Amino acid sequence: MTPQQASLHAREIAALAPIIPVLVVDDVAHARPLAEALVAGGLPALEVTLRTPAALDVIREMAKVPGGVVGAGTLLTPEDVQAAKEAGATFGVSPGATDRLLDACEEADLPLLPGAATATEAMRLLERGYTMLKFFPAEASGGAPALKSIGAPIPQISFCPTGGVSMKNANDYLSLPNVLCAGGSWVAPKDAVESGDWARIETLAREAAALPR
Ligand code: 3PG
């Protein structure tokens, strides 16, 4: 898959909903009901971070949920790419970008949303053909004003800001012309996942899905 094809696919995923939930799931038993609640609330694109021992099994389970589009986050190495692909992830997300990781995703046909936080990082990815990037860590890197500033000289790149995004500031990002969607973990709070409060998660998803953009 070429970088251009990967970015096209990433744009299609971004178009599904204003928010991509960023999920850290410890217990595989939570995978199905969590994905079902988020999809029911209107957030079909799900990023499962590879930060827990259960993550690959969680991807396998979530991939069975009708209407869900399941990706793997925190991709750092070619081994992560292979494992994510084998588990059934249909897209990948990384906090930054290295040539090894980009090569691995392109070879594995896994569309990647690569991370960038500066104009130079964004320009390097643009040179390689990527036009849809994750802006990470969004709030710590200057938030919506920083992304707006990057958009002035480089309007051809679109972003999914992630890291510190919440219902309070999501509109600041989503109203920018170079933002297609945002990522965030707030729609699946740890305590709600652990107590199985799927109704609360569905409500949070519904609120996030209704954000204008
Ligand atoms: C991540 O990759 O951890 C995301 O940036 C999530 O950030 P958040 O927890 O601030 O939404």
Residues whose N, C-alpha, C, O or C-beta is under 5 A from the ligand:
A	BS01	3PG	V22 T162 G163 G164 V165 G183 G184 S185 W186
